[in-house]
Amino acid sequence: VNLVQHSTVYCTRANPRRDPLGIALHNTVTQVLVAPSPNGSWHYEVDRDAAGTVHQYINDKDYAWHVRACDEWRPPWVVWRDTRVSEANSCTVGIELVSFAGHPQCPAGYLPYTDAQYQATKELLALLYQRYGPLPIVTHGSLQLDRTDPVALDLARLSLVWRGDGYRFEEETVVEDTTPEERAEMQPYFEMLGVPVNMETALMKRAALAYKRGETRGPATSGEYPHGDHVRQDFTAGTADFDPATGGVGWVELNLERAA
Ligand SMILES: [Zn+2]
């Protein structure tokens, strides 16, 4: 990620500094970069330039002023940590994407987010996940009654998957990251489950991601496959990807007993 760091006085210093518990996404309602002000501030801002430059104004562990209130929805992980700012601000890192999207005074001025912004935002989320683990990710509009942003942001394109208390960033690069030995280990398991063993498909990548993480909610189906039934769980969540009209994907929800 192409990161440029700035400083601003428009934030609240945390003492002691604390790791964020979540991430809130916004759009700026401008078509150019805008700096924090007494009216609002944020940790990161993803520009519309060709490089998708990310500007950072505030330390992750200090508080920005980007969510006034959780008067529409208060996720369970939002808790008061510092009463000098709103509870959401005391828990979240704020990320703004520069876009005019949905500006009420400029309905024709909608600017879709650029490819570079999507890419840079994914890299920024990956960086935050490296630092703090799989933080829940929410939109400003889901928290606060009088906000709808980020307008028209394609969350699936950011590899965000809904997990009940927020989205999680699940970058599907695991297939490229797997070793030949790991692929050889996975292949018979996927074949047994009826998963199409095609390294290029999203279904395969998602299953491989779950497999590598060892996500499971039940006992192993056989001693050879210690990760249990996470593939079925993962694919149950992914049935929307299967298009019976084309028949191209070739996966149907599977009964493990029958398969075994
Ligand atoms: Zn916002």
Residues whose N, C-alpha, C, O or C-beta is under 5 A from the ligand:
A	BS01	ZN	H26 N27 H66 H140 D149
